[in-house]
Amino acid sequence: MTVVDAESRFHVLAVDDSLIDRKLIEMQLRNSSYQVTTVDSGSKALELLGLRDEADDASPPSSSSPDHQEIDVNLIITDYCMPGMTGYDLLKRVKGSSSLKDIPVVIMSSENVPARINRCLEDGAEEFFLKPVKLADMKKLKSHLLKRKSPTKCQPQIQPEPEQKLEPPQPAPEPEEAVAKSTADGTTISDCNGSSNKRKAAAMEQQEGLTSSESTKPRLSNSSLAVET
């Protein structure tokens, strides 16, 4: 599908009480490949949208009149200063409807009044164009049409990972004290390696003691062992 075919699927409702301005905006929208429906008042715009002006509630619309048929509209562009119902009143009615509140609304005016512009933008208008409307203004409509055509997708929520509780470090076990066990012969026996080393050292000392005692004993010579005859 080409860009022109895609834009031709968009339907714009243009509202202006001035015939010249209405024809001008219609020509610009058609040159931009939009489908266009024009009306000269806000009350007729509400009828096309399926909403009726409070002043016309007493007289039900005729089913044979094409002005009372509901149409599928992708965007509304309306003049601000109109008799009966202003463009701002039309904006409030559209945004107050549960079925129409998502339709983008653009306001036009030949008067540059900042307070008026700010009020319209704060109450839901997508754009505020100063007349005469230019071709560059028509290009701004595309972003609002595409935004409504493709609804935003919900982003998957990322669940935060549970915090890991860090356990306090356990103190290192203290070395067990060697428990000496005495035997009947006085030898010391221990359950740990350190005490066994002590036992070996004690045995070596005992052996050295025996060796030294033997070396200190006097030796008898062979002559002294001879028996006198």
Salt bridges, closest charged atoms under 4 A:
GLU7 OE2 - LYS142 NZ 2.83
ASP16 OD2 - LYS131 NZ 2.72
ASP21 OD2 - LYS131 NZ 3.09
GLU26 OE2 - ARG30 NE 3.19
ASP40 OD1 - LYS44 NZ 3.34
GLU47 OE1 - HIS68 ND1 3.26
ASP79 OD1 - LYS131 NZ 3.22
GLU111 OE1 - ARG116 NH1 2.93
GLU126 OE1 - HIS144 ND1 3.50
GLU126 OE1 - LYS147 NZ 3.81
GLU127 OE2 - HIS144 NE2 3.03
